[in-house]
Amino acid sequence: MVVELFLDLLSQPCRALFIFAKKNNIPFEFKHVDLLKGHNHSEDFGKVNALKKVPAIKDGAFTLAESIAILLYLSQKFNTPDHWYPSDLQKRARVDEYLSWQHATIREKGCKIFITKVLVPLILGQPFSPETLKENVEELNSALKQFEEKFLQDKPFIVGNEISLADLMAVVELMQPVGSGCDIFENRPKLAEWRSRVEEAVGKELFQQAHELILNVKDLSIPQVPPELREHMKQLLKT
């Protein structure tokens, strides 16, 4: 049965799901949920995910939210290669360790840069604050240091010699500030080499396809959205 994936490739975890499904030949139907048009707040999407966030999936009558839960569900339902989420207890624990850590570090700090440099000018029509951006970059730099020293170390991938869900989630998050114009891989040879290995492992063409939108985010223009939704988005960006 074909699963329905509700995605917007501007979103980091949506890109992870897209890459994972494509790489593993998981049959799916791409359901575009345009975040900038507020489609995630629609009544129809609310029936799929009451949290009104992407990604989400629908597998028959079964629906599921949250990217990590979805990746684990798909990996087990479609029996994907073991390296993605290893059966070895300790290797699996290393994947879980990274996935548990990244939410409030790599993801949060990278998102702040994207919000400051891209969404504030795009949605609020205001120039971004260089002071805020500098602070955001410093926070991400600290998280990247932890990533290299704790999780990557001198290994090809986070869990040894093969790509895992940890690497996939990490790379899509780190591409978000890159799309904002902050090349975090510059002057970080270990990190840059790891990124190249991840690209090779998933396939350069697929990697590029997934990231085409975010790497051309400067070409986006704010669409027409209902006034109440625009106000809601403004309040979110100000917090």
Secondary structure as UniProt FT lines:
FT   STRAND          3..7
FT   TURN            9..10
FT   HELIX           12..23
FT   TURN            24..25
FT   STRAND          28..32
FT   HELIX           35..37
FT   HELIX           39..41
FT   HELIX           43..48
FT   TURN            50..51
FT   STRAND          56..59
FT   TURN            60..61
FT   STRAND          62..65
FT   HELIX           67..77
FT   TURN            78..79
FT   HELIX           82..84
FT   HELIX           89..101
FT   HELIX           102..104
FT   HELIX           106..114
FT   HELIX           115..124
FT   HELIX           130..146
FT   HELIX           147..152
FT   TURN            153..154
FT   TURN            158..159
FT   HELIX           165..179
FT   TURN            180..181
FT   TURN            184..187
FT   HELIX           189..202
FT   HELIX           204..215
FT   HELIX           217..219
FT   HELIX           227..238
//
